[in-house]
């Protein structure tokens, strides 16, 4: 069983996976290769002079894998509550996790199918988002949401930061105390 399953490998999902895996949590990251960042050209991402959306996404997935996240290229088709967490059904089989993070960009169909509350989006062209609290929690205990699907701005710098925030909140809940990840310069 995974500690954290993340649906969506764009900036929010990959960022969540980086933090989760680096914290030693058994993490699986699902990528259906349909994210909107694939069409982006990015020149306003702090610390990155310019990069194509596909390059940014691939870099994020590589970083997550570097820390031990398992990347699975498939479509998640259902999420069901179990005694110990959740079972995620995919086109390639099923997976179990204690917590699930939705980082599905503009896609809310699966969220609505599993009973997550949604509300109208406020960003241009974002019709519907998952209703979350300030920590990223949804109406189903153990399911979280991050990034554009959670109602934050579509800009990659913001969705990546939101994915990190939500992952830190999940890690903190799993650990039973506030988690902080700070590295220091290597000498």
C-alpha positions in Angstrom: 0.0 0.0 0.0 1.2 3.5 -0.9 1.1 6.3 1.6 0.1 8.8 -1.0 -1.3 8.4 -4.5 -1.3 11.5 -6.7 -3.5 11.7 -9.8 -2.0 14.1 -12.3 1.7 14.6 -13.0 1.7 18.3 -14.0 3.3 21.0 -11.9 0.9 20.5 -8.9 1.1 16.7 -8.9 4.8 16.3 -9.6 5.6 18.9 -7.0 3.4 17.0 -4.4 5.2 13.8 -5.4 8.6 15.4 -5.0 7.9 16.4 -1.4 6.1 13.2 -0.5 8.8 10.9 -1.8 11.6 13.0 -0.4 9.9 12.8 3.0 10.2 9.0 2.7 6.5 8.4 2.0 5.7 5.6 -0.4 4.4 7.6 -3.3 2.8 6.7 -6.7 2.2 9.4 -9.3 -0.3 8.7 -12.1 0.1 10.5 -15.4 -2.4 10.2 -18.3 -0.3 12.5 -20.5 -3.2 14.9 -21.1 -2.2 17.9 -19.0 -2.7 21.4 -20.2 0.9 22.3 -19.4 1.9 20.3 -22.5 0.8 23.2 -24.6 2.5 25.9 -22.5 5.6 28.1 -23.1 6.8 29.4 -19.7 8.9 32.5 -19.1 7.4 33.6 -15.7 8.4 30.7 -13.5 10.7 31.8 -10.8 14.3 30.5 -11.2 13.7 29.3 -14.7 14.5 31.8 -17.5 12.3 30.0 -20.0 11.1 26.4 -20.6 8.5 24.6 -22.7 5.6 23.1 -20.8 6.5 19.6 -21.8 10.1 20.1 -20.6 8.8 21.5 -17.3 6.5 18.5 -16.8 9.3 16.0 -17.6 11.7 17.7 -15.3 9.1 17.5 -12.4 8.5 13.8 -13.1 12.3 13.1 -13.1 12.7 15.0 -9.8 9.8 12.9 -8.2 11.4 9.7 -9.5 14.8 10.7 -8.2 13.4 10.7 -4.6 11.6 7.4 -5.1 8.1 8.2 -6.4 6.8 5.5 -8.7 5.5 7.0 -12.0 2.6 5.1 -13.6 1.5 6.2 -17.0 -2.2 5.3 -17.1 -5.7 6.8 -16.6 -7.2 6.5 -13.1 -10.9 5.5 -13.7 -12.2 5.2 -10.1 -11.3 5.8 -6.5 -13.1 3.8 -3.8 -12.9 4.0 0.0 -11.5 0.9 1.7 -10.9 0.1 5.4 -7.3 1.3 5.2 -7.6 4.1 2.7 -8.5 4.0 -1.0 -8.3 1.7 -4.0 -7.6 3.4 -7.2 -8.7 1.6 -10.4 -6.8 2.3 -13.5 -6.7 1.1 -17.1 -3.7 -1.1 -16.0 -4.9 -2.5 -12.7 -5.6 -1.3 -9.2 -3.5 0.4 -6.5 -4.1 1.1 -2.8 -3.1 4.2 -0.9 -3.8 5.8 2.5 -4.3 9.3 1.0 -5.1 10.5 -2.5 -4.3 13.9 -4.0 -6.2 15.0 -7.1 -4.0 17.3 -9.2 -6.0 16.8 -12.4 -5.8 20.4 -13.8 -9.1 21.2 -15.5 -10.5 17.6 -15.3 -13.2 17.2 -12.6 -15.1 14.2 -14.0 -13.4 11.6 -11.8 -13.7 13.9 -8.7 -17.4 14.2 -9.3 -17.8 10.5 -9.9 -16.2 9.6 -6.5 -18.4 12.2 -4.7 -16.1 15.1 -4.2 -17.9 18.4 -3.9 -17.2 20.9 -6.7 -18.0 24.5 -7.2 -17.7 27.0 -10.1 -14.2 28.1 -11.0 -13.1 31.7 -10.9 -10.1 31.5 -13.4 -10.8 32.3 -17.1 -11.9 29.1 -18.9 -11.9 27.0 -15.7 -15.6 26.0 -15.3 -15.5 23.7 -12.3 -13.1 23.1 -9.4 -13.0 20.8 -6.4 -14.2 22.4 -3.2 -11.3 22.3 -0.8 -10.4 24.0 2.5 -7.2 26.1 3.0 -5.1 22.9 3.6 -6.3 21.2 0.4 -8.8 18.8 2.1 -11.9 17.8 0.3 -15.3 16.6 1.7 -14.0 13.0 1.7 -11.5 12.4 4.6 -8.2 11.3 3.1 -8.7 12.8 -0.4 -7.0 16.1 -1.1 -6.8 18.4 -4.1 -4.1 20.7 -5.4 -3.4 23.1 -8.2 -5.9 24.3 -10.8 -8.4 21.6 -10.0 -8.4 23.0 -6.4 -9.2 26.5 -7.6 -5.8 28.1 -7.6 -4.4 30.1 -10.5 -3.4 28.1 -13.6 0.1 29.6 -13.6 2.7 26.8 -13.2 4.6 28.6 -10.4 1.4 28.7 -8.3 0.1 25.2 -9.1 3.6 23.8 -8.2 3.6 25.7 -4.9 0.1 24.5 -4.1 1.0 20.9 -4.8 4.0 21.2 -2.4 1.7 22.8 0.2 -0.9 20.1 0.0 1.8 17.3 0.1 3.3 18.9 3.2 -0.1 18.9 4.8 -0.6 15.2 4.0 2.9 14.3 5.2 2.2 16.2 8.4 -1.1 14.3 8.9 0.7 10.9 8.3 3.5 11.9 10.7 1.2 13.2 13.4 3.3 16.5 13.6 4.1 19.4 11.3 6.6 18.4 8.6 9.2 20.8 7.3 11.7 20.1 4.5 14.8 22.3 4.4 18.1 21.3 2.9 21.3 23.2 3.5 24.1 24.0 1.1 26.6 21.2 0.7 30.2 22.1 1.6 
